[in-house]
Amino acid sequence: MPFRLICTAALVLLVGAAQAADLPGPVERASPDDCAIFVAVGKAQLNWGAAPPGYDFFPALDGKDGGTYLEECPWKQLGVADPVIGSPASTSGFYFMRPVYSGDEATMDYSVSMRPPAGQQGRVFLEDQSCTLTKSGGEWRVVSCQMTIIT
């Protein structure tokens, strides 16, 4: 799993976000619960609120069976600013992995990565976290997040 996350983070910073029509199909979109979890973690971990996080967002990940998992959510309706969508020019970015559910509990991993600007020397920084959430009163809340990788 860590190797997959490192490869995905590197790919995300290099490839950038694409339009849904350009993505390998089938395209599966994030569910309302997925989106609520992204916002809960974003608020708790990435300072996401009235302003977007300080990193560009990469909403398209490899999906099941060679398709794409697309994290298009109604951000403003969920109480946060629209994120800045990443591109190949992005020097920092973040992405969320698909949540895994068990009743009213869920786990979700996310990654933040930064690379030096074009033409500058330096290493890519990568931090992965795994978060546990519970759903109470119809709302997802972060219970804990633990760092799984840092470079």
Phi and psi in degrees as a GROMACS rama.xvg file:
@    title "Ramachandran Plot"
@    xaxis  label "Phi"
@    yaxis  label "Psi"
@TYPE xy
-59.0605  -39.9328  PRO-2
-61.3894  -41.1298  PHE-3
-61.3935  -42.3398  ARG-4
-65.3185  -40.3839  LEU-5
-63.8982  -45.7033  ILE-6
-63.0497  -42.2211  CYS-7
-63.8998  -42.2277  THR-8
-62.2654  -42.7225  ALA-9
-64.2047  -43.0585  ALA-10
-63.791  -41.6256  LEU-11
-59.2254  -44.0785  VAL-12
-69.4822  -27.4345  LEU-13
-86.0933  -39.4692  LEU-14
-86.6285  -42.8859  VAL-15
84.085  177.841  GLY-16
-84.9129  149.307  ALA-17
-124.121  160.872  ALA-18
-70.3002  149.202  GLN-19
-54.8156  -35.9843  ALA-20
-66.5563  -23.6762  ALA-21
-91.7105  -3.3867  ASP-22
-86.7121  147.779  LEU-23
-62.9539  134.889  PRO-24
-95.2473  167.587  GLY-25
-73.8431  153.592  PRO-26
-98.3291  122.349  VAL-27
-110.221  126.409  GLU-28
-93.7329  151.851  ARG-29
-60.5502  143.048  ALA-30
-80.1343  166.627  SER-31
-56.6508  -39.5401  PRO-32
-66.0525  -41.1446  ASP-33
-55.2183  -49.5528  ASP-34
-61.2998  -41.8241  CYS-35
-63.3104  -36.9812  ALA-36
-67.6733  -43.4733  ILE-37
-57.3277  -42.7186  PHE-38
-68.1544  -42.4612  VAL-39
-60.668  -45.5358  ALA-40
-69.1423  -41.6138  VAL-41
-59.1536  -41.9577  GLY-42
-66.6786  -45.0336  LYS-43
-73.6459  -33.461  ALA-44
-112.757  -27.2269  GLN-45
-116.046  9.93056  LEU-46
57.93  38.0753  ASN-47
-86.8783  126.314  TRP-48
-161.204  -122.118  GLY-49
-65.5002  -23.901  ALA-50
-114.562  151.426  ALA-51
-71.0869  164.859  PRO-52
-58.7405  163.365  PRO-53
-78.774  11.2596  GLY-54
-126.403  152.541  TYR-55
-76.5187  147.711  ASP-56
-100.274  134.21  PHE-57
-114.436  99.8536  PHE-58
-87.1151  -2.12951  PRO-59
-113.024  122.34  ALA-60
-125.398  161.437  LEU-61
-59.5678  130.852  ASP-62
-104.304  -171.193  GLY-63
-68.2839  146.481  LYS-64
56.2957  35.1852  ASP-65
79.5115  4.67448  GLY-66
-87.3755  -158.031  GLY-67
-128.492  136.524  THR-68
-100.597  114.99  TYR-69
-109.794  123.584  LEU-70
-98.3299  68.6114  GLU-71
-97.5121  114.037  GLU-72
-128.277  155.852  CYS-73
-79.7365  73.4534  PRO-74
-52.0416  -48.9253  TRP-75
-64.1151  -38.173  LYS-76
-65.4423  -24.8607  GLN-77
-90.527  3.57025  LEU-78
92.1417  15.5765  GLY-79
-132.023  160.44  VAL-80
-69.0911  153.704  ALA-81
-61.4538  135.016  ASP-82
-74.9047  158.897  PRO-83
-80.2612  122.783  VAL-84
-79.4379  132.443  ILE-85
-69.9864  160.08  GLY-86
-144.141  175.347  SER-87
-59.8421  -22.6379  PRO-88
-82.2393  -8.78835  ALA-89
-62.7184  134.508  SER-90
-99.3164  -10.5679  THR-91
-143.079  152.096  SER-92
-162.555  166.318  GLY-93
-143.956  156.569  PHE-94
-150.243  156.211  TYR-95
-108.554  140.33  PHE-96
-84.208  160.604  MET-97
-62.6431  130.097  ARG-98
-63.9709  151.624  PRO-99
-114.958  126.522  VAL-100
-106.291  146.897  TYR-101
-145.057  88.9859  SER-102
65.4525  -125.043  GLY-103
-93.5349  22.2834  ASP-104
-123.833  152.523  GLU-105
-149.572  154.554  ALA-106
-123.53  147.732  THR-107
-151.511  134.049  MET-108
-99.8137  149.063  ASP-109
-141.478  158.966  TYR-110
-131.459  145.181  SER-111
-123.805  133.541  VAL-112
-138.206  151.404  SER-113
-140.08  142.658  MET-114
-131.706  157.849  ARG-115
-65.4828  152.423  PRO-116
-59.1432  156.514  PRO-117
-51.5327  134.39  ALA-118
87.1764  -4.40286  GLY-119
-108.684  146.115  GLN-120
-79.2395  154.467  GLN-121
149.767  168.687  GLY-122
-97.7855  155.704  ARG-123
-76.9232  132.602  VAL-124
-96.7063  134.89  PHE-125
-137.531  132.638  LEU-126
-132.849  124.888  GLU-127
-112.954  140.215  ASP-128
-129.613  148.616  GLN-129
-118.318  123.143  SER-130
-113.308  145.231  CYS-131
-111.876  135.307  THR-132
-131.896  157.556  LEU-133
-128.54  152.287  THR-134
-107.697  122.198  LYS-135
-138.266  129.485  SER-136
61.6595  30.0804  GLY-137
79.3681  5.90907  GLY-138
-122.561  136.072  GLU-139
-83.0258  133.848  TRP-140
-128.66  139.443  ARG-141
-76.1925  125.877  VAL-142
-90.0393  -48.3537  VAL-143
-161.308  156.741  SER-144
-134.636  136.919  CYS-145
-126.732  137.165  GLN-146
-70.4022  132.687  MET-147
-110.479  -27.8376  THR-148
-146.191  140.137  ILE-149
-147.79  137.133  ILE-150
